[in-house]
Amino acid sequence: MVGIIDFVFGLLDATGVELMFGASALIGGVLFLLWLVLVVVLGGIGDIAEGVFGVDIDAMGADASFKALTFQGVMAFMMFFGLTGIIVMQSGGPEVLAILVGGISGGASMFATGKVFQFFIALQAEGTIEIDDAVGVSGTVYLRIPEGGTGQVSVSIKGSLRQYDAKSVDGSMIPNEETVMVKAVVGTLLMVEPVVYNPEEE
């Protein structure tokens, strides 16, 4: 805490390139801390993109993705450009070297941030695809589906057992432990019907 205070007040005495580095690191660092708070509060990259930028991850296009990614990239560039530049200057390096090293560091951090952002976007997109893969899969009623209401079923998708909210296709009640077949997906809701056992099929 003392180090941060000294850093902030040290900017008041800085001039020229050193002031530029300090301001860049401070602004980038503040934005980074705000981003971490949003991660904790909103619970994920997709929710942040939707809450801050009005972006629906499931329907994210190139323009929306670029807008969210640009914010992340600029934040990372400013923070690492400033911090690296200050370190070089405090080590006795010339201003030109500090700017060069800071630029390389900022560019590398921007590239890395972009890759991480794309990775999390891909994970969330994969989750949407998986629920669609439930169509045609049999499962078991985990929480009784009341007549005209919503319960829960357990289904195995790509070797992973998952629980989803579910409704009966015809609105009928389906008891616990009943084997069902997923007929359709509506948003994050599975539409299921009981599996009828037919001895003649054996």
N, C-alpha and C positions, 0 to 999 in steps of 0.2 A: 504493500500500500504506500509506504514511504517512497519507494522507487518510482511509482506512478506519479505521485505528487511532485517529486523532484523533476521528473521528465516534463510534466505540464508546465511548471514554472520556469524550467530551463528554456522552453520555447520563447519565453518573453525576452530572453537575452540573445537568442539566436538571430542571425541575419543571413540574407542571401540563400544559397543552396541548402545550408543546414536547416534554415527555417522551413524551406520547402519539404525536405525530408521529414522533419518533425511533424509538420501539419498533415502530411500524407499518412504517416504511420498512425497518428492520433485519430484522424477521421476514419481510416480503414479499420482500426482497432475497435472504435465505438460501434461501427456498423456490424463488425463481426460479433461483438457481444450481444447486440440487439438480435442478430440472427440466431444465436444460441438460445436466447430467451424464447424466440418464436418456435424453435424446434421443441423446447420443453413444453410450452403452452399448447401449441397446435398439434404436436405429436408426430410430425413427419414432413418430409420434403413436399409431398403432394398437397397436404393441407395448407402448408405455408404458401405455396404457389397459388392455390385457390383463394386463400384469405387475403394475401398481400397484392397479388397481381390480377385477381379475378380469373384465374386460369383453371380450367377443369383438366386434370391430368389425363383422364381417360379419353378426352377429346382434344388433347393438346396438339396444335398445329405448329408449323415451323416458326411463324411470327411470335406466337405466345411463348414457345420454348426459348426462342432467342432473347425475348424480353427478360424472362426470369434468369436465364444464364448470364446475360450481360450484367445484371446487378451483382450476381455472385462473383463474376470475373473481375469487375472493377473493384469490388471490396477487397478481394485477395491481392490484386495488383497494388493498390494503394498501400495496404498494410506492409507487404513484403518489400516493396520498392523503398518505402520510408525507413523501415527498420534496417534493411541491408545497407542503405546509403549512409545512415548514421553510424553504423558499425565500422564501415570503411573509413569514414572521416575521422572518427575517434581513434582509429588505429594509425592515423597519420597519413592516410592515402590522399591523393589529390582529388579535387572536385570532379574532374573528368572521369577518373576511375570509379568514383563513388556512383556517379550517374549511370555509367556503363554496367557496373555490377548490379546496381539497384534495378535497372531496366531488365536485365537478364533474369534476376530473381523474381521480379514481378511477373514477367512473361511466363516463366516456368510455373509459378503458383496459379496463374490464370488458367493455363493449360490443364494442370492437375485438378483444379476445382471443376472445370468443365467435364472432365472424365468422371469425377465422383458424382456430379449432378446427373449426368446421363445414366450412370449405373443405377442410381436410386429411381430415376424415372422408369428405366427398363424393368426394375423389380416390381414397381407398382403396376405397370402395364401387364406384366406376367401374371399378377394376381387376378386381374380382370379376365384374362384369357382362361385361367384355370377354372373359374366358376362356370364359364360357358362349356367347358369340357365335361361338366357334370351331366349334361343332357344324354340320356340313354344309359346312365349308370344306375345300378341298384344300390340302395342304402337301407339304413334302419332308423326308425323313428326314435329319436333321442328324448324329445319332449312332446307329449301328446299334442296332436293337431286337433283342436276343437272344431266343431261344425261351423264353417264360414270364417274360422279364425286362423291364427298363425302359431305354428309350433316349431320344433327344430328336428333336423335329421342329420345323421352322420353318414357321410359318403367318402369313399376312397378314390381320390383323383391323383393319377400318376404316382401311386404308391404312398400317398400322404392322406391320412384320415383327417377329415375336417367336418366341422359342424356349421350348418347354415340354417337360417330361418326358412320355413317351408309352409306352403298351403296346399290343400287338396285341390286337384283339378276340378272336381265336381262339387266342391264345397262340403263334402261329407267329413265326418270325424274319423280320424285314424289313430288307434291306440298306440301306446308305447311298445317298443320292440317289434312292431309290424315291419315287414319287408316292403319297401316301396321302390318304384321306378321313377326317375326324374324325367319328366316329359318336356319341360321348358324352363327357361330362366327369365325372370322379369326383374331387371336391376340386380339386386343382390338376394332376391327371393327365388327359391326353387318351387316349381309347380310339380307335385308328385301325385301318384296314384298307387294303390296297393297292388302288389304282385299276386296274381291269382294262380294258385297251384293247380296244375292239370296233370293227373296221373297218366293220361294217355300219351303225354309227350315223352315219357320214359321209354 
